[in-house]
Amino acid sequence: MSDHAELSRALLQGAIDLHIHTAPDIFPRSVSAIEAAQDAKAAGMEAIVIKSHSTDTAARAETTRELTDFPVYGGIALNYPVGGLNPYAVLESAKQGGRIVWLPTLSARHFLAGADNVPVLEAESPLTSEGIVVTDDAGELKPEVEDILQLIKQHDMILCSGHVSPAEAIQVFRRAKEIGIERLIVTHPHAMFVGATAEDMTELASLGAMNEMQYAFVTKVIVPPQTMGHIASLIREVGVEACHLATDGGQKVNPRPAEAFRLFIEGMLDEGLTADEIRYMTSEAPRRLLF
């Protein structure tokens, strides 16, 4: 345990994790949504968001809020199980109280090309499919993407880039900014299978997006795993003001999400980020995105 263990526990109070995977799921998970909420509440966190690659989590979040008296939110990832780039699925999630729409993750063509970076996800990915892209043959955004963006704007939801390519994310986020969407997240741009450069992250930030840096990528679910130092250096290069921290937690082999968030905070402190910087990336920035 480092010298920053106590401070990391203090900084976890009031933190918001915008990216947690919970059971039941097609992947082995360490916690149910209820357990994740109970852990977060016990740690003094402010809120969490639960995600699934295969189903809308808005209803699960609503039930969890009622049972735990803790702020839990959900959303929808636009993969094949929900019809891909499906505006009707987005509308359903919005009506159910969903807060986040993720562009395709496991079904994204860009992800499928590098899925071996995450073997546990690769095993459940539609590898026989060509994968989903957000543009048509002419390189323009597909009409259904425009419909989805309009719904996100109408319902004031958060748009996340999922596992699409940096070029696709830039194209979608540029249009999102044009129509006034203000809640934008670049999903783990540091992931090898995403492949965003610091320049990509800076360009996305210029469109109003926050770069979501995630704990799971320093663990053994990633092959090869990244280091805390690598993520900290990217944060420094892109700018603390353009980044927030999340866990992408819930993997059975990893610590439970609340503890994973604490470990991430501890790791960033060990790498020289200040308490004020971490408070911004774990509390202030996520709160602005979520509420």
N, C-alpha and C positions, 0 to 999 in steps of 0.2 A: 504494500500500500504506500502511495506516495505521500509527500508532505501536504498535498492539496486535497486529501480525502474529505476533511471536515469542511473546507470551503466549497467543495463540489456539492456536498449535501445542502449547504446553505443556498447555493445558486440554483439548485433544483427546485427550491420553493418558488412558486410563481411561474415556473417554466411551462411551455406548451409544446407538445410533440405532435407535429402535423402528419406523422407517417408511421403508423403501427399496423402490423398484420396480426390478426387474432383468429382463434378457432371459433367455430368449425371452419375448416378450409381443406383444399385439396393437398396442401402441404402440412407437414408436422409443425404445430405451433406450441409455444410455451405457455400461452395464456388464452383464456376466453376474453371477450370484450369486457365482461363483468370483472374478471380478475385484473385486467389491465387498468380499468378505471379505479378499482379498489387500491391497487398499488400506487397509482398516480395520486389519488386523494390522500393516502397515508403519507406520501412524500411531500405533500404540500404543493403539488403542481396545480396549475390553473385549469388546464383542459387537455384533451387528446383528440386526435382524429384517427379512426380505424379505416383500413383499406383492405380490399380484396382484388386480386387479379381477375377473378371470375364472376363476381356478383356485386350488386349494389349493396353498400353497407349502411345506407341511411336509416332503414327500418331497425336494423340491429342496434345502431347508435341510439335511436329514440328509446327503445326498450331498456338499454343499458342506463341511459340518463334517469329513467323513471325508477329503476331498481337500486341505483347507487347514489342518487342525488349528487351527481358529478357531471360537469359539462363534457359530453362525448358527442362527436360529430362523425359523419360518414360521407360517402360520395361514391362515384362510379368510375371505373376504368374501362375505356372503350375498346375492349378486346372482343374476340369472336363470340364468347359465351353470351354477351349482351347485344350481339348484332353488329359489333364493330363501331364504325362511325355512325351511330344511331341516334338522331335527335330525339326520337320518342323515348329512348331510355334515359337521356339527359333530362327531359321534361318530367318523367316519372320521378327521378331522383330529386329534382328540385321541389316538386310538390310534396315529397316525403321529408323535406328538410335537409337534403344533401347539400353539403357546402363545397365539395371539390369535384371537379371533372378532370380525370387524368386522360391525356391522349393515350393511344395504344401502348401497352407495356409488353407483355409476353407475345402478343400478336403483331407487334411492329416488325416490319421487314428489316429495319435497321438492327433491331435487337437480335433477331434470328441469326443474323450473320456472325454475331459474336457471343452467342448464348453459352458457349463452352466456358466463358468467364464465370458463370454461375451454374455449376452442374445441377444443383437441386431444381433450379428453374428450367433449365434446358430439358430435363426429363419430362416435364409437363407442358412443354411448348409445342405449338402446332407446326412441327418441323416439316410436315408434308405440304404445308401451305406456302404460298409465295409471300405471305405477310401483308400487313396493311400499311399503306402510305397515305399521306394527307393531300397529295397533289395528283392531278390527272396527267394524261400523256403529254399535255402541252405545258406542264409545269405550273399550272394555276391551282389554287386551292380548290378542292372538290366542293360542289354545292352544299353537300351535307355538312362540311366543316363550317361553312358560312352560317348555316342554320344553327349549328351547335354553338358557335360564338355568339350569335344573337340571343340564344336562350341563356347563356352564361351571363351576358350583359343584363338581360331583363331580370334575372333572379339574383344578380349580384353575387355570383359564385366565384370560386377560385379556379383558375385554369392552370393545370400542371402539364409539363411537357412529356411526362411518361418516359418511354424508351425510344422515341423517334430520334432521328438524326439531328445534330445541331443545326444544319441548314433548314430542315423542316421546322424545327422549333422557332428559328428566327423568322421564317416566313409566316407562320401562324401568329406568333406574338406581335409581329409588325402589324398585321391586320387587326389583332385584338386591341392594340393601342389606338389604331385609327378609329375604332368604333367606341372607345372609351372604357374598355375593361381595365380595371385598376389592380386586380388581384391576380398576379402572375407568379408562378414558381417554376424554376428550372429543376427538374427532378434529378438528383444526384449527377450533376454534369461531370463530376470527377470519375464516374464509373468508366472502366475501360471499354465496356460495350456501348456506352454513349459516345465517348471519344471527344468531348468538347475541350477545346483549348482555352487557356486563360483569356485569349482574345475573343473567343465565342462568348464566354461568360460575361465579359465586359460589354460586348454588344447587346446581349440579352438584357443585362442590367440597364443599359441605356434606353431600352424599350419599357422599362418599369418593372422588370422581373427581379425576383430574389433567387439567388442560387442556393439550393438546399443541399447542404453537406451532411453526410450520413455516417453513423457509427458502424452499421453492418459491414461496411467495406473494409474495415480493419480486422474482420473476423474470418474464420476458416470457411465460411460459406462462399467466400470469394477466392478464386484461384487465378493468380496468386493474390493474397490479401494486400491491401495498401497499408501505409503506416500513418500514425497520427501526425508525424512530421510532414508527410506529403500533403495531407489535407490542410494542416495549419499554414503551410507555405502558399498553397493556392488561395486560401482566405486572405493572406497578406497581399498577394499579387493582385487579386481581383478587388479587394477592399472589403473590410468588415461590414461597411454600410450596405453592401450588395449581397450579403450572405446571411443565412440562418442555419441553425443546427436542428437535426432530427435524427431519429434512430434507424428508420426502416426496420424496426425491431420486431420480435415475435418468433424468430426461428427457434425451433426446439433445442438446437445445440448451443444457443447463445443465452446470456443472462436475460431475465425478464425485462421488458422494455423500460420500466422506470429505473432499474439498476443500470441498464445499458446507457440510458441518458446520463446518469451520474458519472459513469465511467468515461463517457465521451467528454463531458465537462472537465473531469479530472485530467484527461489526456491533453485537452487544449490548454489547460492551465500549465501543465508540465512543459508544453511547447512554447510558453511565453505569452500567450494571449491573456489579457488582463480580465479581472472580474467584471469591470464595466463593459468590456467588449463582449464577454460571454453573456452577460445579462441582456445585452441588446439582441444577440443572436438566438437566445433561447426563450426570451420573454417578450421584449418590446416589438421586435420585428414579426414574430409569429402572431402576436395579438393583433397587430395592425392588419395582417392578412386574413385572419379568421373572423374578426368581429367588426 
